[in-house]
Amino acid sequence: MTLLRSVTLAALLLTGSAALAADPLPDTIAAPGETVVLTLHAVGAQVYECKPVTDGKLAWSFREPVATLIEGGRTIGRHYAGPNWEHVDGSAVTGRTAGTVPGATAADVPWLKLTVISHRGEGVLSTVTTVQRINTSGGQLDGACDKPGALTSAAYSADYVFLRKSEGH
C-alpha cells in the first residue's frame, strides 16, 4: 500500500468519510457514470457456520451479515442476509456481487461492488442501482472448526455507498 493510500485510508477511518479524495477505487468495484445517493457507516458482524468442505474437513463458511447502518451518529437502517439494506424511511434494496477486491489486511472482509436486483418501498434507496462496500475493517474468519452447524461471528465495520445511474446513462 502506498504511503498516500495509507494516510488517506487512516484519515477516512478517523473522519468516517467514505470519499476517497484523490485515490480512486479499483476498476473492479468502481461505478463510472453513477452518482452517490447516500453513504452509510456499518457496524456489526459477519456470521459464519461450521460446514464440511470438499476434503471432508470442517471449516467456517460465511452465512450472513448483521449490521447497523449509521449516519451522523444516528442509526438509520440495517444490513442483513440477502444481502439487503433497509432504511428507516421504508425503502430497501437487495444486491448481487458484481466485483470484489481484497480488504487492506487479511483480517478485513473484501471491498465489494453489488448490483441492485430488487427494490422495496419508496424512499432514499428506491433509485439505487449499485452498492459499494469500502473501508472495511475486520469481519474475516478462516480456519477449522469442530462442530457442524456451529455458528460464530467476526466483528466488522465498513462504509456502504449507495449509487444510482446518472442522467443519460
Buried (B, 14 or more C-beta within 10 A) or exposed (E): EEEEEEEBBEEBBEEBBBEBEEEEBEEEBBBEEBEEBBBBBBBBBBBBBBBEEEEEEBBBEBBBBBBBBBBEEEEBBBBBEBBBBBBBBEBBBBBEBBBBBEBBEEBBBBBBBBEBEEBBBEBBBBBBBBBBBBBBBBBBBEEEBEEEEEEBBBEBBBBBBBBBBEEEE
